[in-house]
Amino acid sequence: MGFSEMATNRYVESSFWNFDALFQPQQHPARDAHDTFFVSDPAVSTKFPEDYLERVKTVHSKGGYGSAGYNYDWKLEEAQKNVLRTHTTAVSARQLYQLAQEGFRPSNETLDATHLAEFHQVEGVIAEKNLSLAHLIGVFTEFFKKLGITNLRFKPTYNPYTEPSMEIFAYHQGLAKWVEVCKNMNEFVLFYPLAIIRSDPNLAGFLDLD
């Protein structure tokens, strides 16, 4: 389908790449110990691309690239904290940064019959001008077709930091019901500080399969 594989073996990640580079504010509840595993040794990361770190800091604290920002005192100490990455989108953030220069993830969940402290993700990125949500639906349709899944429904859904967002359901013959197989997110803001797209794209899409 034209995707290149990304290295996903960095399980310990700085809060900068896991949260800040994705423009999740530092006071967001997902960043506390109830939802995230913090690493005690090494507790912090110290090496960051300074120019990009400064752009991310500016968007958080003052806004930029069409965003009003969050208008708070962004702290480097918070961004330096190491965590067990809470999603593979941290991998995408690093990969996109590398491109601009030229599936396992732990989650601190309450364990029960349907939740463990880890799950696997398949994630991809599409960045192009003049795309629409229909293009992204087409990619998902082809993706699942290659897995032998053809009876799909796409449902609009709300995610706090991505708009528009969808959930995807497939009809399970054995269960005789529709089951959720995917969620996808379309996110613009990550691309602008990276200077990957210098003029406004219609869509920059994250494909996120949990």
N, C-alpha and C positions, 0 to 999 in steps of 0.2 A: 504493500500500500504506500510505499515511499517514505516510511518513517525510519530513522536511524536509532539504534539502541543507545540508551544513556547508561552510564555506570551508576549502579544503585547500592554499592557496598559501603557507603559512608553512613553508618548508623548513628554515630555521635556527631551532632551538628551544633554550630553556634546559634544562639537565638537570633542573631542578625539574619542569617540565611533562612532559618526556619520560620521566623515571624516578621522581622523588620523589613526585609527585602520584599516581602509579600504585602507590606503595608497594613499589617495587623498592629493596632496601637499597643503600646507597652503596658497599658493598664487593663487590657482585655482579659476577662476571666479565664480564657483558655490557656493563659500563660502562667497560671498559678500551679502549685504542687498537686492540686486535686485532679488536674487533667493532664499534666505533663511530668515525665520523669526527668529530673535534673541530675546531672552527673557531678559527683563529688570530687573526682580526680581523673583528669584535669578539670577543674571547675569552670575555667574560662578559656576563651580563644583570644589571641592578641593580634593575629595577622588578618587584615582585611584590605581590599582595594580602596585606598583612601579617597580617591576621587568619587567613586560610586557610593561609598559610605556617607560622604558629605551630601551627595544629592538625595539619598534616601532620608537622611536626617532632616534636610530642608523640607522635603515633602511632608514628613510627619509633623514638623513643628510649625511650618509657615505655609505650606501648600506649594503648588507648582504644577505645570503641565495640565492646566485646566482644573486642578483639584484645589479645594479650599484647605486641605490638610486637616489635622486634628487640633492644632493650636495648643500644644502642650510642650513641656520641657523634656525633650528626648534625651535619654541618658545612654552614653556609651557603655557604662557598667552593666546595664540591663541587656544590651545587645551582645555583650561578650559571654554571657552565661551559656554553658554547654548543656544540651539536652539530648535525650534519645529522640531523633527526629520524629515529629508527630504526623508527617505526611511526606510523600515523595515529591511534592511540589517544591520542597527545598532543593531537590536535585535539579528540577527544571529551572529554578532561579539561578543556580550556579551555571548550568549549561547555557542559559540565555546570556548570562554575563560573558562567558567565554566566546560565544558566537558574536557578541557585540564588539569584542576586541579583534577580530578579523572579519521487587515489588513488596517488600516487607516493611511494615512500620509499626513501632510500639505505641500504644495509646493507654493511658492510665485510666482504665475502665473498671467499674464494679463488675466482678465476675459473676455470671449467671449462665443459664442454659443457652443463651443466644449471644453472649458477649465474652470475648477473651481480651487479653491485654495486647493482642497483636492481630493485624489482618494484612492482606496483600493487596497492593494496588497495581493497576496498569494505567499509565499516564502518558499522554502525548500532548504536543503543542502544535498549533497551526497559527501562523502569523502572516497575513497577507492583506492587501487592499481589496476593496470591492467584494468582500465575502458577505454572506448572510447566514442567518441561523439555518436556513435550508441546506446550505453547503455542509454545515456541521452534522445535521441530521443524516445527510447522505453518507458521510464518513462512518458514522455509527452503524448505519444500515449495512454498509459493506463489511465493516468489522465483524458484526455479529453473523452476517451471512457466511463468512469464512469459518465460523464456529458451528455452523449448522443451525443457527437460530434465525428464523425468518419472520415469525409472527410477533411484531413489536408494536408497542404503544409509547408515545412520547407525551409526558405530562409536565406542564410548566410548574415550577416550584420556586420557593423563596430561599435564597442563601444570603446572609447579611452582607457579604463583600463581593458578590458576583451577580451580574444582571445582564442578559437574562440567564436563567438556569433551568435545567430540565432533569427529570427522573425518567428512566427508561424501564419499561416493563415488558416481559416476554411471557407468552402463554405456555404454561407447563402442562403437557398432555397427561402426565402421570398424576399430578395433583388436581388437574381439571380447574386451574385457576391462574390468574395473572400474578407473576412474582417480579419484584424489583431486581433488575440485573445491573443497573448502572445509574450513576448520576454524572452530569457533565456541567462544566462551569465555563462561562465566557467572561474573560477578564481583560480590561483594557489597560489599567493603570500601570501594571508592572513594566510594560514595554517602553514607556516614554523616558524615564530616567536612564534606561539602558541605551537609548538612542538607536534602537533597532529599527523602529519605524519613525521617520522624521516628519512625515505628514500624516494626518489623521487616517487611520485605517477604519473601515467599517466594522471589522471584527478581528479580535485576536483571541483565539479559543484555546482553552485547556480541556483536554479530554481526560476525564478522571473516572476510572472504573474501580470500584471497591468490591 
